[in-house]
Amino acid sequence: MDSPASLWSAFSAAFTQTNVPTVTWVEMLLSLAAAVALSIPRRSWRYFGLLATATHELGHAFAAVTSGQRLAGIRLRLDHSGTTTTYSRSRLAAAWSCFWGYPVPAMVGAAFVWCGLNGWGPAAMATSALVLAASLLFLRNVAGFAITAAAIAGTASLAFLAPGSVVGHVSVVLGLALLVAGVRDLLKLTNVHLRRRDRLGSSDAYLLYRATSVPSGIWIALFTLIVTGAWIVAWQPISMILLKGA
């Protein structure tokens, strides 16, 4: 059995910068293909989409906590839906937490890509494991616990057991997949407002409209702006790798 000192050493090592992984243009193209394979086909999205939903709901939860609201609970469901329940006396604070759902998967994805390409892949995985572990305190259903426990097991295993170069590559793929997921969810949201208006009650943009009287289209445009910004941030180092191989 490992001693507490050795466990602490392994834990601390996960938060230090490793050697920057060498990623060729071929590997980058394969990473892009893997990200699309995780986020587009229905069979793979059935599972990876659960992680995107968890990231979305954690965005709501983090925004609520940082704006002084009381976080009552988080529910994650196997149909890719989720609910974050908060209590606030401020309509502005409630709108703030409602906003930070759709943009967050893409923002986290951009951070994962940057970390993976700069030697911070293990730190990204370890941080994710800690955030997910903290969220267990607020989960209120069995499916939520199962989804989060699986995500914790995966990120912790990568952070503490896998070589840094491997974790860097995985971090890039995972980040790109979350970026694609961010676009996919935005398209789904837009479709709800254009063609599935009977489902508006589940739309964050509609809830923001109800809370602020600002039209839903404005909120969707702001979501899109942030997701686009995340793609631009992530694409800078990716394009440099691809150009080197051209």
C-alpha positions as CSV (number, residue, x, y, z in Angstrom):
1,M,0.0,0.0,0.0
2,D,1.3,3.4,-0.9
3,S,2.2,5.7,1.9
4,P,0.4,9.0,2.4
5,A,3.6,10.8,1.4
6,S,3.9,8.9,-1.9
7,L,0.2,9.5,-2.6
8,W,0.6,13.2,-1.9
9,S,3.7,13.3,-4.2
10,A,1.7,11.7,-7.1
11,F,-1.1,14.2,-6.4
12,S,1.2,17.2,-6.5
13,A,3.0,15.9,-9.6
14,A,-0.2,16.0,-11.5
15,F,-0.3,19.8,-11.1
16,T,3.1,20.4,-12.5
17,Q,4.0,21.1,-16.1
18,T,5.2,18.1,-18.1
19,N,7.2,18.0,-21.3
20,V,5.2,19.6,-24.1
21,P,3.9,16.8,-26.2
22,T,5.1,16.6,-29.8
23,V,2.0,16.7,-31.9
24,T,2.4,16.3,-35.7
25,W,-0.1,17.6,-38.3
26,V,-1.2,14.0,-38.9
27,E,-1.9,13.5,-35.2
28,M,-3.8,16.7,-35.1
29,L,-6.0,15.7,-38.0
30,L,-6.6,12.3,-36.2
31,S,-7.5,14.2,-33.0
32,L,-10.0,16.3,-35.0
33,A,-11.4,13.2,-36.5
34,A,-11.7,11.5,-33.0
35,A,-13.4,14.6,-31.6
36,V,-16.0,14.5,-34.4
37,A,-16.4,10.8,-33.9
38,L,-17.2,11.4,-30.2
39,S,-19.6,14.3,-30.7
40,I,-21.4,13.8,-34.0
41,P,-22.6,10.1,-34.4
42,R,-25.7,9.3,-32.4
43,R,-24.1,6.2,-30.9
44,S,-21.1,7.9,-29.4
45,W,-23.0,11.1,-28.5
46,R,-25.3,8.9,-26.4
47,Y,-22.4,8.6,-24.0
48,F,-20.1,11.6,-24.6
49,G,-23.2,13.9,-24.6
50,L,-23.6,13.0,-20.9
51,L,-20.2,14.6,-20.2
52,A,-21.2,17.7,-22.2
53,T,-24.5,17.9,-20.2
54,A,-22.5,17.6,-16.9
55,T,-20.2,20.4,-18.0
56,H,-23.2,22.6,-19.0
57,E,-24.8,22.1,-15.5
58,L,-21.6,22.7,-13.7
59,G,-21.4,26.0,-15.5
60,H,-24.7,27.0,-14.1
61,A,-23.7,25.8,-10.6
62,F,-20.3,27.6,-10.6
63,A,-21.9,30.9,-11.8
64,A,-24.6,30.5,-9.0
65,V,-22.0,30.0,-6.3
66,T,-19.8,32.8,-7.4
67,S,-22.7,35.2,-7.5
68,G,-23.8,34.5,-3.9
69,Q,-26.8,32.2,-4.7
70,R,-27.7,29.1,-2.8
71,L,-27.1,26.0,-4.8
72,A,-29.8,23.5,-3.9
73,G,-28.9,20.6,-6.2
74,I,-27.9,19.3,-9.6
75,R,-29.7,16.6,-11.5
76,L,-28.2,14.8,-14.6
77,R,-30.4,12.5,-16.7
78,L,-29.5,9.8,-19.2
79,D,-31.5,11.6,-21.9
80,H,-28.9,14.4,-21.9
81,S,-31.1,16.8,-19.9
82,G,-30.1,18.3,-16.6
83,T,-31.3,20.7,-14.0
84,T,-29.5,23.0,-11.6
85,T,-31.6,24.4,-8.9
86,T,-30.6,27.7,-7.2
87,Y,-32.2,30.2,-4.9
88,S,-31.6,33.9,-5.1
89,R,-33.3,37.2,-4.2
90,S,-31.6,38.9,-7.1
91,R,-33.1,38.6,-10.6
92,L,-29.7,39.7,-12.0
93,A,-27.8,37.0,-10.2
94,A,-30.4,34.4,-11.3
95,A,-30.0,35.5,-14.9
96,W,-26.2,35.3,-14.5
97,S,-26.3,31.7,-13.5
98,C,-28.8,30.9,-16.1
99,F,-26.6,32.3,-18.8
100,W,-23.5,30.2,-18.0
101,G,-24.7,26.9,-19.4
102,Y,-24.3,26.7,-23.1
103,P,-21.0,28.6,-23.4
104,V,-19.2,26.5,-20.8
105,P,-18.5,23.2,-22.7
106,A,-16.8,25.1,-25.4
107,M,-14.8,27.3,-22.9
108,V,-13.7,24.2,-21.1
109,G,-12.8,22.5,-24.4
110,A,-10.6,25.5,-25.4
111,A,-8.9,25.2,-22.0
112,F,-8.3,21.5,-22.4
113,V,-6.8,22.0,-25.9
114,W,-4.4,24.7,-24.6
115,C,-3.4,22.6,-21.6
116,G,-2.9,19.5,-23.7
117,L,-0.6,21.3,-26.1
118,N,1.4,23.2,-23.4
119,G,2.3,20.3,-21.0
120,W,-0.6,20.9,-18.6
121,G,-2.7,17.9,-19.6
122,P,-2.4,16.1,-16.3
123,A,-3.2,19.3,-14.4
124,A,-6.4,19.7,-16.5
125,M,-7.4,16.2,-15.8
126,A,-6.6,16.4,-12.1
127,T,-8.5,19.7,-11.7
128,S,-11.5,18.2,-13.5
129,A,-11.5,15.2,-11.2
130,L,-11.5,17.6,-8.2
131,V,-14.3,19.7,-9.5
132,L,-16.4,16.7,-10.4
133,A,-15.7,15.2,-6.9
134,A,-16.9,18.5,-5.3
135,S,-20.1,18.4,-7.4
136,L,-21.0,15.0,-5.8
137,L,-22.1,17.0,-2.7
138,F,-24.9,18.7,-4.8
139,L,-26.1,15.8,-7.0
140,R,-29.6,14.7,-6.3
141,N,-30.3,11.7,-8.4
142,V,-28.7,8.2,-9.1
143,A,-28.0,8.9,-12.8
144,G,-26.1,12.1,-11.8
145,F,-23.9,10.1,-9.4
146,A,-23.3,7.4,-12.0
147,I,-22.3,9.9,-14.7
148,T,-20.1,11.9,-12.4
149,A,-18.4,8.9,-10.8
150,A,-17.5,7.5,-14.3
151,A,-16.1,10.9,-15.3
152,I,-14.1,11.1,-12.0
153,A,-12.7,7.6,-12.6
154,G,-11.6,8.5,-16.1
155,T,-10.0,11.9,-15.4
156,A,-8.3,10.7,-12.2
157,S,-6.9,7.6,-13.9
158,L,-5.4,9.8,-16.7
159,A,-4.1,12.4,-14.3
160,F,-2.3,10.0,-11.9
161,L,-1.5,6.9,-13.9
162,A,-1.0,7.7,-17.6
163,P,2.3,9.3,-19.0
164,G,2.1,13.0,-19.4
165,S,2.5,12.9,-23.2
166,V,-0.5,10.5,-23.5
167,V,-2.6,12.7,-21.2
168,G,-1.7,15.7,-23.4
169,H,-3.0,14.0,-26.5
170,V,-6.2,12.9,-24.7
171,S,-6.7,16.4,-23.4
172,V,-6.6,17.8,-26.9
173,V,-9.1,15.2,-28.2
174,L,-11.4,15.8,-25.2
175,G,-11.2,19.6,-25.6
176,L,-12.0,19.4,-29.3
177,A,-14.9,17.1,-28.7
178,L,-16.3,19.6,-26.1
179,L,-15.9,22.4,-28.6
180,V,-17.8,20.4,-31.2
181,A,-20.4,19.6,-28.5
182,G,-20.8,23.3,-27.8
183,V,-21.7,23.9,-31.4
184,R,-24.0,20.9,-31.6
185,D,-25.9,22.1,-28.5
186,L,-26.2,25.6,-29.9
187,L,-27.7,24.3,-33.1
188,K,-30.1,22.2,-31.1
189,L,-31.1,25.2,-29.0
190,T,-31.7,27.3,-32.2
191,N,-33.8,24.6,-33.7
192,V,-36.0,24.6,-30.5
193,H,-36.7,28.3,-31.0
194,L,-37.3,28.0,-34.8
195,R,-39.1,24.7,-35.1
196,R,-39.8,23.1,-31.7
197,R,-41.4,26.0,-29.9
198,D,-43.4,23.6,-27.8
199,R,-40.1,22.8,-26.0
200,L,-39.3,26.4,-25.1
201,G,-39.7,25.7,-21.4
202,S,-36.4,23.8,-21.4
203,S,-34.5,26.6,-23.2
204,D,-32.0,28.7,-21.2
205,A,-32.5,31.5,-23.8
206,Y,-36.2,31.5,-23.2
207,L,-35.8,31.5,-19.4
208,L,-33.4,34.4,-19.7
209,Y,-36.0,36.2,-21.8
210,R,-38.6,35.6,-19.1
211,A,-36.3,36.9,-16.4
212,T,-35.0,40.0,-18.2
213,S,-37.4,40.7,-21.1
214,V,-34.4,40.7,-23.4
215,P,-35.3,38.6,-26.5
216,S,-34.2,35.0,-26.7
217,G,-32.4,35.7,-30.0
218,I,-30.0,38.2,-28.2
219,W,-29.1,35.5,-25.7
220,I,-28.5,32.9,-28.4
221,A,-26.3,35.4,-30.2
222,L,-24.3,36.0,-27.0
223,F,-23.9,32.2,-26.5
224,T,-22.7,31.9,-30.1
225,L,-20.2,34.8,-29.7
226,I,-18.6,33.1,-26.7
227,V,-18.5,29.7,-28.3
228,T,-17.0,31.2,-31.4
229,G,-14.4,32.9,-29.2
230,A,-13.5,29.6,-27.6
231,W,-13.0,28.1,-31.0
232,I,-10.7,31.0,-32.0
233,V,-8.6,30.5,-28.9
234,A,-8.3,26.8,-29.5
235,W,-7.7,27.1,-33.2
236,Q,-4.6,29.3,-32.9
237,P,-2.2,26.5,-31.7
238,I,-4.0,23.9,-33.9
239,S,-3.6,26.0,-37.0
240,M,0.1,26.4,-36.4
241,I,0.6,22.7,-36.2
242,L,-1.4,22.1,-39.4
243,L,0.5,24.8,-41.2
244,K,3.8,23.3,-40.3
245,G,2.7,20.1,-42.0
246,A,1.5,21.9,-45.1
